[in-house]
Each structure stands twice: as structure tokens, then as C-alpha cells.
Amino acid sequence: MNRVLVFWIAVLFMFSGLTLFWLGSRYMRAGAVGATSTEDLTVEYKGDPLTEFELIDQKGNRFNSNDLDGQVWAGSFFFSSCPSTCYQQNIRLQQLQVKFAERGLQMVSITCDPVNDTPVTLSRYASRFNADPTNWRFLTTADGDMRYIQRVGNDFFNLMVDASTHSDRVVVFDREGATRGSFSVLNGEQYANLESLLDEVLNETVESNPEVSGSPEMEDPSNGLSNPPTDADSLQDTTS
């Protein structure tokens, strides 16, 4: 075979291999659970922690966390261009909406890509899950402020959040605004524990809510109520 032809065939194979490697790397960053550590997401904040937060929902309406006073609610983070894990996460939340919405459960899903996730984008995305905007709000900032989203994650959910990087955890709050649990919804056992806790908390009145601080339940990692995790499995880096 002509040596020149062999040379160009070798160059072609090498170029094809490099191209496949590059595309594979982009896919892994876009769809796989990453190894982002909490140290990578640490953000320094100045001033007092937020005592409330205000965002914009998928209908373009202002939403204040105080609107949830006296209600049982669950919060999580996502972004609409996530190709895999966010979709799976929100399918789980859709199941919660079907099961508990009539009993008063409220849910908020906060984007960690506020620049691209406008109310119009979120409205289209929410329709994929038949989200009822009266009890499941998809939230963004008015000005694409990612730092504000990070503060909400840190101050309200005790979760580290960064651009297109977030935990797969859902955090449950009772009628008094106390955190009752944090669950990885992509873990079958923890999802079952989440459903059990919601059933319990929705049956409570304000007067019957147990004290959260120092509760043995909150100290038992096996029931999904432990402090937010620091291992790689609890965070997903789905940057596209």
C-alpha cells in the first residue's frame, strides 16, 4: 500500500479518536454524576443569613418564602437544560405532587441556571411534569443572579449550590418552618423515607409538631434525616 495513503489513514483515525474523546468528555460532564466536592462549592457570604427569600415563578409572578408559612413544603434545586439527572429528580417530585398535593403539600424547585432559566423557559419545563403552579413552583431570579441562588441554598436548605451544579436532595419543612429532613430522591430507600415523613408531617398540626433540634430522628442517618452529605454521590455536576 502507498505509504502516503497509510499516513493519511493513520491521521484520520487519530483525529477521529480525539473527536470521540472530546465528545465523550462533554457528555460525561453533561449527564453523569460528578465528583464535585463541597469544598469546590464553598462561597463566602457577607452579612446576616437570609430570613426569607423572594424569587420569580414560572408564571412570572413574585414568590416570597413567607407565602409558605403554616404549610408543609419541600424544596430542591435543578436546571432545565440538564439532560438526565434533573429530569429523573423531577419525575420523583411529580410523584409526590400526585400523592400529596390534595393534602396540602407545597413544592418549590429552584434553578441553578438563572441566566437561561427565565419564567418562559421554566413554564415550558414545568409542563413536562404536569406541574400545578398553585402547589409546585419553579423559581428563578429576576436578573440572573446566581449568587443570590447560592445564598438561598446555603441559608435555607443547608446545601451548596453552584452554576449548573447542585445536590439531588429534597429538603422538607413543617408548618412551623422547621427543617424535618433531607433526602436523596434518586436513592430508592431514601425516597421511601421521604414519602413516609411527608405523610407524618402532613398529619401534624402546628401544636403537635415535635421539637426538631436534638431530635433522635434527625440524628439517624438511616432514615434520611441526617445533615446534608459531603460525599460525591450527593452532588451532581451536570454542566452542559
C-alpha positions in Angstrom: 0.0 0.0 0.0 1.2 3.5 -0.8 3.0 4.9 2.3 1.4 8.3 1.8 -2.1 6.7 1.9 -1.2 4.8 5.0 0.0 8.0 6.7 -3.3 9.8 5.9 -5.4 6.9 7.1 -3.4 7.0 10.4 -4.0 10.7 10.7 -7.7 10.2 10.1 -8.0 7.5 12.8 -6.1 9.7 15.2 -8.4 12.7 14.5 -11.5 10.5 14.9 -10.3 9.2 18.2 -9.6 12.6 19.6 -13.0 13.8 18.4 -14.8 10.9 20.1 -12.8 11.5 23.3 -13.8 15.2 23.3 -17.5 14.4 22.7 -17.4 11.7 25.4 -15.9 14.2 27.9 -18.7 16.7 27.2 -21.3 14.0 27.6 -19.9 12.9 30.9 -19.9 16.4 32.2 -23.5 16.9 31.0 -25.1 13.8 32.2 -23.2 11.9 34.8 -23.0 12.4 38.5 -19.8 14.3 39.0 -17.1 14.2 41.7 -17.6 17.8 42.7 -16.8 18.3 46.4 -18.4 20.6 48.8 -15.1 22.5 49.1 -15.4 23.3 45.4 -18.7 25.0 46.1 -17.9 26.9 49.2 -19.0 30.5 48.9 -18.1 33.3 51.3 -21.1 35.4 52.3 -21.1 38.8 53.9 -23.9 40.0 56.3 -26.5 38.1 58.2 -28.2 35.0 56.8 -31.3 35.4 54.8 -34.5 35.1 56.8 -36.7 35.0 53.7 -36.2 34.8 50.0 -38.0 36.2 47.0 -37.9 34.7 43.5 -39.9 34.7 40.3 -42.1 31.7 39.4 -42.8 30.0 36.1 -45.8 32.4 35.6 -43.7 35.5 36.1 -45.1 36.2 39.5 -43.1 37.2 42.5 -42.9 34.5 45.1 -41.8 35.1 48.7 -40.9 32.2 51.1 -43.2 33.7 53.7 -46.1 32.6 51.5 -45.3 29.1 52.7 -45.8 30.0 56.4 -48.1 27.4 58.1 -47.7 24.9 55.2 -45.7 21.8 54.7 -43.3 22.2 51.8 -40.4 20.6 50.1 -37.6 22.4 48.2 -34.9 21.3 45.7 -32.5 22.6 43.0 -32.3 21.8 39.3 -31.8 23.4 35.9 -33.9 22.9 32.8 -31.1 22.1 30.3 -29.8 19.2 32.5 -30.1 16.2 30.2 -30.7 13.4 32.6 -30.5 13.5 36.4 -32.6 16.7 36.9 -35.4 15.0 34.8 -35.2 11.9 37.0 -35.3 14.1 40.1 -38.4 16.0 38.9 -40.2 12.8 37.9 -39.8 11.8 41.6 -41.3 15.2 42.6 -44.1 14.7 40.2 -45.0 11.5 42.0 -45.0 13.5 45.3 -47.3 16.0 43.8 -49.8 13.3 42.6 -49.7 11.7 46.0 -49.7 14.6 48.4 -50.9 17.8 46.7 -54.5 17.3 47.8 -53.3 17.1 51.4 -51.6 20.5 51.1 -48.0 19.7 50.2 -46.3 22.7 48.5 -43.1 22.3 46.5 -40.5 24.7 45.2 -37.8 23.8 42.6 -35.1 26.4 42.3 -33.0 26.7 39.2 -29.2 26.9 39.5 -29.0 28.4 36.0 -31.0 31.6 36.5 -29.4 33.3 33.4 -31.0 30.8 31.0 -34.0 29.6 33.1 -36.4 32.5 32.5 -40.0 32.2 33.6 -41.0 31.3 30.0 -38.4 28.6 29.9 -39.5 27.3 33.3 -43.1 27.3 32.3 -42.3 25.0 29.3 -40.2 22.8 31.5 -42.8 22.6 34.3 -45.4 21.5 31.7 -43.3 18.3 31.1 -44.2 17.2 34.6 -47.9 18.5 34.6 -46.8 20.8 37.5 -49.7 22.7 39.0 -48.4 26.2 39.6 -50.6 26.5 42.7 -48.6 23.9 44.6 -45.4 23.3 42.6 -43.4 26.4 41.7 -40.3 26.5 39.5 -38.3 29.5 40.6 -35.6 31.8 39.2 -34.2 35.2 39.9 -35.4 38.4 38.1 -31.9 39.3 37.0 -30.0 36.0 36.6 -28.3 36.5 40.0 -26.5 33.2 40.7 -25.0 34.4 43.9 -28.5 35.0 45.4 -29.4 31.4 44.5 -26.3 30.3 46.3 -27.3 32.2 49.4 -30.8 30.7 49.3 -29.3 27.2 49.1 -26.8 27.9 51.9 -29.1 29.8 54.3 -32.4 27.9 53.8 -31.5 24.4 52.6 -28.0 24.0 54.1 -27.0 22.8 50.6 -24.1 24.0 48.5 -25.2 25.2 45.0 -23.3 26.5 42.1 -24.0 27.2 38.4 -25.5 24.0 36.9 -24.2 22.1 40.0 -26.5 21.0 42.8 -27.5 18.4 45.3 -30.1 15.8 44.3 -31.6 16.2 47.8 -35.2 17.4 48.7 -35.5 19.2 52.0 -38.7 19.0 53.9 -40.1 21.9 56.1 -43.0 21.6 58.5 -45.8 24.1 59.2 -43.6 25.9 61.7 -40.8 26.4 59.1 -38.5 23.9 60.8 -36.4 21.6 58.7 -37.5 18.0 59.2 -35.4 16.0 56.8 -33.1 16.0 53.7 -33.4 13.1 51.3 -31.7 12.0 48.1 -34.7 11.3 45.8 -32.6 9.3 43.4 -32.0 6.7 46.2 -34.9 4.3 46.4 -34.7 3.8 50.2 -34.4 7.5 50.9 -37.3 8.3 48.6 -39.4 5.9 50.5 -38.4 7.6 53.8 -39.3 10.9 52.2 -42.8 9.7 51.5 -43.2 8.4 55.0 -42.0 11.7 56.6 -44.4 13.7 54.4 -47.3 11.5 55.4 -46.4 12.1 59.0 -45.8 15.8 58.8 -48.9 16.5 56.8 -50.9 14.8 59.6 -49.5 17.1 62.2 -51.0 20.3 63.5 -48.8 23.2 64.4 -49.2 22.4 68.1 -48.3 18.8 67.7 -45.1 19.3 65.7 -42.1 17.8 67.6 -39.1 19.8 68.5 -36.6 19.4 65.7 -33.4 20.3 67.4 -31.9 17.4 69.4 -34.4 15.0 68.0 -33.0 11.5 67.8 -34.8 11.1 64.5 -32.7 13.8 63.0 -29.5 12.2 64.1 -30.2 8.8 62.5 -28.6 8.8 59.0 -30.5 5.6 58.1 -33.8 7.4 57.9 -32.6 10.1 55.5 -32.8 12.8 58.1 -29.1 13.4 58.5 -27.2 16.6 57.8 -26.6 17.2 54.1 -23.9 14.9 52.8 -20.4 15.8 51.7 -19.7 12.7 49.5 -19.6 13.0 45.8 -22.8 10.9 45.3 -24.9 13.7 46.9 -23.8 16.3 44.3 -24.2 16.2 40.6 -22.2 18.3 38.2 -24.4 18.4 35.1 -22.8 21.3 33.3 -23.7 21.0 29.7 
